[in-house]
């Protein structure tokens, strides 16, 4: 049984709910977002897909979420970003190892495409178009009457739900004057394990992005200042530096740099020593000739070292 659970007043999306035999609800958002050239588009620089955020948060607590429709967004081969949240610091996962890497006939990446990727990354929704599991889904979906072709229609779902999608196909170029979008066909099989699949260890990396840098900095500042409220900033910075170095040494023991003994002397670099000798000789000549004072020579030499 299919139930309509929510409609947008401006007809940009509609949420429907299915309850398959698994007993777990499936919420599907059927969307149409006007292009950025439309008078109905979101203000410039703002994501039109942000209006879905609260619904996704709400419905994902009660079941699985899938989003599909015409987003007027071109994403090229880009995929949503996924993170390993099992540790205190987020680690970006390799989408190739997760089986989520994409290929696309459309190589364009627009601002709306970036907004769509950001929304998927925020809610853990992967773009199914062009995934290896669905080899017939990488084609163009939109064929304007006048010229060109693009991929603007997508299906998005959580990685753990993909296992119940048997097939996903982007149809051929439509025939007809009033039709300019290909048909997207999706086949679901509601006999699956809702638990997230076990992931094998993969190469990961830490990455600061516009969405996460403030989270990192605020959390680090709050923790350091909370534990050491009386310490000045430079001491807190030193604590953080030592912590990161120790963590890196444990995570990458094969790449630990050898520590140099602290001798208090400048490193022995032949080019550096030669340049200093030449500079000192030049300053001495200028001082003897009266063109440079002793004070000026000391300032110049101090700037060099």
N, C-alpha and C positions, 0 to 999 in steps of 0.2 A: 504494500500500500504506500502510495506517495502522498505526502502532505505538504502544502505550501505553508511555511512557517514565518516568512517575512518578505515584505516587498519594499523596494525603495520608492519613495514618493515621486522621484524623477525618472523612474524606469531604467535605472542603470544596472540594477541587479535584482535577483529574486532567489531566495533560499528555499530549497525543498528538502524534505527529510524522508529517508527510506529506513525501514527496519527489516533487514534480511534475517535469515534463519540463525545467524550467529548471535542475534539478540543485541548487537551493538549498532547504534544508530549511524547512519551515513548522511552527512549534511553536504549538499551540493549547491554552490552558488553559480547561477547562470547569469552571465554578465554581458553588458555592452557599454563600453566607455567611448564617448566621442573622441575624435582626433584632436590634437592640440590646436588645430586651426579652426575648430568649431566655436561658435559663440557660447556653447554649453560646456566647453572644456573648463577644467580647473584653472585657477589663476596661475600665471606663468611662474615656473619654479616650484610649484607645489604638486605633490603626488596625488593624482585623482583616485588612486587605489587605497588611500588612507581611510576612506569611509568604510572599508571592509574590516579594519583592524579589530574593532570591538566585537563584531559578530564572530570573527574567527576565534578570538580568545574565548568567547562564551561557548560556542558550539564544540570546540575541540576538547572541552572538559567533559562533554557528554557523549562524544563519539568521534568518528573519523570525519575529516573535512576534505572536500575536493572542490576546486574552482575551475571553471571552464567558460569559454566564450570569446568574444571579440574585444581585445584590450587596446587595439590600435597602437601596439607597442612592438618594436622590432629589437630583438635581443641577440641577434647573430648566433654564436655558439655558446654564449654565456649561460651558466647555471647558477642557481642559488648557492649561497655559502652555508656550509654546515659545520658545527663546532662540537668538539668533545667536551661535555659539561661535567664529566666525572671528577675533574680536578678543580681546584680553586681558580686557576687561570685558564681561560678558554683557549683551546687549541683548534685551529682550522683543520678539517679533515680533507683528505684528497678525494674529490668526487669521482675520479677514475677508479680508485680502489673500491669505492662504494657502488660502482656500476651506474653512476648517474651522469657521466660525461655525455655531452651532446654534440651533434653535427647538424648543420642547417644549410639549406640552399640559399638562405638569405644572409648575406654577410653584413648587413647594416645594423648598427646599434644606436638607437635614438634615446632621447631623454626619458620618454615613457618606458622604453625598454629597461633603462637603469632603475626607474621607480618600481617596475615589476619585479626585477631581481632583488631589490631591497626588501620589498614586501615578502617575497618568498623566503629570503634569508631570515627575516624577523620571525616568521611563523613556522619555519621548517618545512616549507612546501617546495617540492622539486618540479621543474618543468619537464613534462614527459616528451614533448616534441623533440625528435631527433635522438632520443636515447637508444643505445645499442639493443635494448630489449624490444624496441619497436622500430624496426628498420624501415617501415613504410610510413613513418611519421615525420620525416625531415623535410618534406616538400613545402612549396609555397601554399599559402591558404587564401590569399586575397589577390584578385586579378582585376584591377580597375579597368573600366571600359576603354580609357584613352591610351594608357601605356603602363608598362612595368608589371611587376608582381612582387609580393612580399609575404612574410609570415607574421601575422598579427593575431591569429586565433590560437589559443593554447588550452591545454589541460594541465592542471597542477594538483599534486597530491603529496602526502607525506611518504617518505621512503618505506615505512613499514606497511603501508597500504598498497604499494605497487604490486606486491606479490599476488593480490587478488584481481589484477587487471590482466586478462588473458591476451587481449589484443588491442592495439590502438593504431588506426590507419588514417592518414590524410588522403582524401579522395583526389581524383584528377581535376583538371581545370573544368569548371562547370560550363555547360552549353546553354545559352539563353541570354536574351537582352537584359532582363531584370535581375540576373543572378551574377554576382561577382565573387562569391566566397565558396571555397571547396567544402565538402561535407567531411566532418570529423567523426569517425566511427569508433566507438569504445565498447569493448566486451568485458563484463565483470563476472567474476565467479565468487560467490560469497561463502566460500569454505576455506578459511585461512586462519593463521595464528596471529592474533592481534598484538602479540609481544614483538618488540623490536628485534630484528635479526641480530645474532651475535656478530660483532665486527672483528675481523682479524686485525692484529696490530699493523698500522700503516704509517708511512712517513707523514709527519705533521709538522706544522710550523706555527710560531706565534706571529700574529699580524695585527698591527694597530690600524684601524680604519676610522672613518669619520663617525661611524655608528658606535664604535667600541672604545675609542681613546679616552673619552671622558669617564667611562665606566672604570677603566683601569686606573686612571690618575686619581679619581675621587676615592676609590676603594683603598689604594695604596696610601693616600694622604690620611684617610680616616683611621686606618689601622696603625700607621706609624705614630700619628699624633695621639691616638687613643692610648697606645701602650707607652709612649715616651713623650708625655705632654710638655715636659720641661726642657727638652733638648732643642737646640737651635736647628735651623733648616739644614745647614751644612753637615751636621752630625747625622740627621735623618737621611740625608742623601748618601752619606757614607755607609750607613746600615743597609740601605736598599741596594747599593752597589755590591757590597760584600755578599748579600743574600742571593742576588742574581748570579754572581760569579760562582758561588758554591753550588747553586742549582745547575748551572751550565756544566760545571765540572763533573757532577754526578750523571747528568743526562748524556754528556758527550765526552766520556773519559778518553777516547782515542784522539781527541783534538785538543787536549789540555796544553796550553803553551808553557814552555819552560820558564821559570821565574829567574830573573836576573838578580844577582846580589846587589843590594843597595849600597853603592859606594859613594854617593853624593857628588859624583863627577859627571861631566857631560859624556855622552857616548862617543866612542872613537870612530868618527866618520871622516875619511880622508878628504872628501870634497869640502866638508864643513871646516876642518882644520886649515886647509889651504886658503879658503875664503877669509877666515879670520886673520891669517897672517898677512894677506894682501891688504885687508882693511886697516890693520894696525900700522903697516908700513906707510900707507897713504896718509893716515891721520898724523903720524909722526912728522912726515915731510911737510904737511900743511901747517902744523904747529910751529916747526922751525922757520918756515917762511912767513909766518904771521897771518896767514889767511884763515886759520881756524884757531880758536882759543881752546885752552885746556877743558873748560866747561863744555863747550860744544862737542869736543872729541869724546868726552865721557858719555854724553847723551847719545851720540851716534853709536858708540860701541855697545852701550846698554841696550839699544834698540835691536842691534844685531843678535845679541845672545839672549 
